[in-house]
């Protein structure tokens, strides 16, 4: 049953991500405003909901509800929220070196992987863009 909750949450999160991207596109001015908002909001939601609904917390929630929100909804909305939560947990538990390594490696390797995937996919063509439309560029 947990799979179903994650599936539903992911679908809703993905739709919300798309809608935020569409909503912010007219005012973005070429900056990925929608993605920035998505990443910050998703990070806040996973941090808030995860803490608020712990079994020993103020409002304990079922594991299925936590999976729906934290893995499904936040995961479909943004994986940045998971990265932020994991990095914060490392910092909170005193593993500052690991936290900084996670930030450096995730950012550097993520950017490198996008570039590598882009260049691998464009061979042997001379295509330069990754997104086909402006809508994809601002909502993906």
N, C-alpha and C positions, 0 to 999 in steps of 0.2 A: 504494500500500500504506500510505502514511503516514496517509491518511484513515481507514483501517480501525482503525489503532492509536489514533488520536484518538477515534474513535467508541466503541471498547470502553472506553478509559480514562474517557471522559465518562460512560458508563453506570454504570460502577463508582463513580466519584466522586459522581454524583447519588444513587445508592443509599446510599452511605456517609453522605452529607449528611442524607438522610432518616432513617437509623437513629440517627445522633447526636442529631438533633432529637427523635426519639421517646424515646430513652434519657434525655435530660436534661429533658424536659418535666415530669416529676413533681417535680423539685427546683428548677425555674427560678423559681418565685414571681413570675411576670409579667415577669421580665427575660429577654431573649433569650440565655440562657446557651449554648444549643446553637450559635447563630450565632457568638457570641464564640469558643467553642472551635473551631468550624469555621474561622473566619478566622485564628486564631492558629496552629492546626495546619497549615492549608494554606500559610500564609506560611512557616512553618518548613520544611515539606517541600520547597517550591519552592526556597527558599534553600539548603538542605542538599543536595538531590539535584542541583540545577543546578551547584553548585560541585564536588561530589564526583565527578561524571561528566563533567566537561569533558574534551575530547580531550587536553589537557596535564596533566590532574589525576591524582589517585591511582588512580582506577578509571574509566578512560574507558568510555563506553557508546555504543552505536549511536544514530544520530539517531532511529530509530524508537522505541527505548526512552525516550529523552529526550522525544520528542513524546507518547508514551503517558502518562508520569508528569506532565510539566510542563504540557502543553496539555490533555490528556485528563483524567487523574485529578484534578489540581489545579483545572483549569478547571471540571470537573463538580462538584467538591467546593466550590470557592469561587473567584470571580474576584478576591477580595480579595488572594489570594496574588500574582497578576500585578501588581496595583496596588502592592503592597508591594515586590516585586522591582524594578519599574521605578523607583519612588521611591528605593529604596536605591542602584540603579545611578547615578541622577542625583547623589545625595549623594556617593557614592564617587568619582565622576569630577569632583567639585568644582563641580557645578552646583546649589548650594544654593538659589538663587533659583527655579530651575525645579522643584526638588524640593518646595519649600514651595508654589509655585503649583499643582503637581499635587495636593498634599494638600488645599489650600484649594478648588480648583476641583472636584476629584472629589467631595469631601464635600458642598460647598454645592450644586453642580449636580445631584449624585445625589439628594440630599434634595429639591431643588426639582423634579426630574423625577418622583420618586415622587409628590409632592404634586400636580403638574400632571396626571399620568396618572390619579391617583385622582379628582381633581375633574372631569376631562374624561369619565371613564368613568361617573361618577355622574349626569351631566346626562341627562335632566331629572328623575331620581329624587332622593330625599332620603336615599339610602343613605349611611351614614357609614363603614362598615367596608370594608377592602380584602380581608382574608382571610375566608373563609366559616366556617371552623372554628378552634378553638383549635389543632388539629394543624397546619393550614396556617400559622398565625401564628408558631408556634415552629419550623417546619422550612423555611420559605421564605426 
